[in-house]
Amino acid sequence: MKDSQKENEEIIENDEQCGEVGEQQDIGCIPLGNARHVIHCLNIIGQVEGHYILPPQNKTTKYEHIIPALVAIEQDLTIEGLVIILNTVGGDVEAGLAISELIAGMKTPTVSLVVGGGHSIGVPLAVSAKRSFIVPSATMTIHPVRMNGLVLGVPQTMSYFDKMQERIVRFVCENSNISPKRFRELTMATGQLMTDVGSVIDGEAAVREGLIDQLGGLSDAIESLYDMIENHSEKEVLGNAADGDKPV
């Protein structure tokens, strides 16, 4: 009888501790600090919103929210790695490239995982991480730069589109294993999109083309990030030891 009462008291105490740290009671009390490393998850979903506000019914990722979040993650010493989950239809080209450049320039270990779709400007976002993953059922749409609304049919407009397209090609090819020639071929392919030129590729094709590093799911992406964090830490330790051996 005393043993049962003691067990009940322990259960009540554990439940109270769970409530203090804000854990949901229906999934049980998850011990704090039980992960190998502290990582941050960043979602890029829906449409990437840039300089123009999209309708309220649209699911959007606002670049004015993502950019300061990336800065905070990079300078936060408690965050050891960043996993980026992508399920996006694309969006504003300049906003997408700005986010991609920031991710590519981070020292914090990063991995990306494409689930659902990584279309249009989602392609540079997917390859911006130090290692990229895609699930087999995901798709990626590669097409030329296009613009909605009024477009002036003058040579300057075409020159602007060419320069913007070249920026995308250069960034994607510098951060993946696909060649510029092959990426342009996929961009200008006909017969796949009803009202546009371009290509739609699934997860296996994205890896085969060298656009994405590896086929895999969430556990694969996190395990790869853990390995990157541990290798990064080892290099820092070796670097500090080497600096300590140098004469001042």
N, C-alpha and C positions, 0 to 999 in steps of 0.2 A: 504493500500500500504506500509506504514511504517512497519507494523507488518510482512508482507511477506519479506521485505528487511532485517529485523532484524533476521528472521528465517534463511534466506539464509546465512547471515554472521555467525550465530552460527554453521550451518552445515559445512561451509568452515573452521571455527576455529577448530571444532572437527576433521575434516579430516586431518588438518595439525598436530594436536596433535597425531593422529594415526600414521601418517607418521614418526613423530619424534621417537616414541617408536618402530617402525618397525612392526606394525601390518599390516596384509594383508587386503587390501581394500575390497576384495570380500567377506570377512566374517564379516565385520564390526569392529568397535572399541571395543575391550574387555577391560574393566577397569582393571587396574593393582591392585593386592592385593585383588581380590574379592573371593578368595578361603578361606575355613575355616583354612587350614593349608598349609604350603609350603612343597610339597613332590617332590621327584626326581623319574623319570621313567628310569629304566635300562632295555635294551633289550638284551636277549640272544637268538639269532636266527641262523638258518642254522646249521653249524657244528662248534663245539668248537675246535679251533685250539690250539695245544700245542707246543711241541718242534720242530715239523716239519712244514714247510710252505706248505699249501695246494695250488692246482692249482688256478690261478687267476679267473677262471670262477665259482669257488665254493663260495657260500655265507657263510661267516665265522664270528665267534665271537672270537677275539683274546684275550687270557688270559692276555697278557702283557698290554692290554688296560683296561681290566676290573678290574684288581687288583689295580692299582693306582686310578682308579675311585672310588672304594669302600673305599679306605683309605681317599680320599678327602671328600666323602659323610659323613663318620663317624666323621671326625673332623670339618666339617662345621656346625656351630651352627645355621645357618639360615635354614638348611634342617631339617625338623621335622620327616620325614618318607621316606621310600623307597618302591616303588612298582616295582617288577621284572616281566616282561612279557616274557614268554618262548614259543618259537616255534622252537624247535631244534630236529635234528635227532641224536644228541649225539656227540661223538668225542673223543678227547684225555682223557683218564681216569684220569691221574694224574692232568692235568690242570683243568678238571671238578671238581675233589675232592678239589683241592686247592681253587677254587672260592667258592665252597660250604662251606668249613670250615671257610672262611673269612666272608661270609654272616651270618652263624650260630653264629659267635662270635661277631657280632655287637650289640652295645647297642641301636642304632637307631632302632625304630620300623620298621619292614619289613613285607611285604606280597608278595606272589608270585601268578601269574595267568598263568595257562597253557592254551594256545589257539593253535589249530592246533595239535601240538604234543609235548610231553616231553619224548623223547625216550632215552633208553640206559643211558648214564651219565646224561641226562636230569632229571632222576628220583631223584638222590641226590640233584641236583640244585633246583628242585621244592620243596622238603621238607626242604630245608635249611632255609627258611624264618620262622619267628615266627608264621605265619598263612598262609596256602596254599589254593588256589582256583583252580578249573578247570571247563571249560565250558563243557556242555553235549556232544558236538560233538568232543572234543579232545580225543586223544588216547595216551597211554603210553606203550612202549615196554620194557619188563623186560627180560634180557637174561644174560648168564654168560659173564665174561670178555673174549674178543677175540682179536687177533692181526693180522694185515695184514703183508704180506711180509714173509721173511724167518724166520722160527721158528725151533730151534733145538729140536729134539725129545728126550730130556734127562730128568731125574727126577727133576733136578734143575728148568727146565722150568715149569713143572707142579706145583712145590712148589711155584714158583713166582706167577703163576696164582691163586693158592689157597689163598695165602696171600692177593693178590690184591682184590679178590672177597670177602674175609672176611672183608676187610676195607670198602667196599661198603655196605655190609649187616649191619655191625655195625653202620655206619653213618646213613643209611636210617632208621633203626629201632629205633635209639636213637632220631631221629628228626621227627618221625611220630608215628602212633598208630598201625602199622602192626607188627606182631610178627616175629622173625627171622625164625622160622619154616615155617610159611606161605609164607614169602618172598622167601625162598629157593625153596619151592614148585612151586611158580610161575616162578622162574628163570629156573628150570629144567623141566618144563612141555613140553610135546611133542604133536604134532598134530596141532599146531597153526602156526608155522613158517615153510616154505617150506624147507629151507636149514640150519636151526638152531633150537636149543631148546629155550624155553622161552614162554612168554605170551604177548598178546596184549590186553589191557583192555581200555574200554572207560571211560568217566568221572564219570558216575554213579558207575561203578565197582570200580574205584579208590577210591571213597569215601566209598563205602561199605566195601572194604578191609582194610580201615584205613590208606591207603597210603597218601591220600589227605584229608585235614580237611573238606572242604565244596565245594558243587557244587554251582557255581555262575559265574557272569560275571564281567565286569569292575566296574560297580557301586557298586556291593557287595564288591569287593576287596578294593576299595577306602574308602567306608563307614567303613569297618572293620579297615582299617589303621587309619582313623580319630579317631575311638574309642580308639585304642591302644595309639595314641599320647596323647589324652586327659587324659586317665588313667595314662599314664607315667608321664605326667606333674603334675597331682594331687599327685602322690606318691613322686615326687621330692619336691613339696611344703611341704608335711607333713614331709618328711625326714629332710628338712632344718629347719622346725619349731622345730622338736624334738631335733636336734643338738643344736639349739639356747637355748633350755631349760637346756642343760647339763652344769654343772659347768666347768669352764676352769681351 
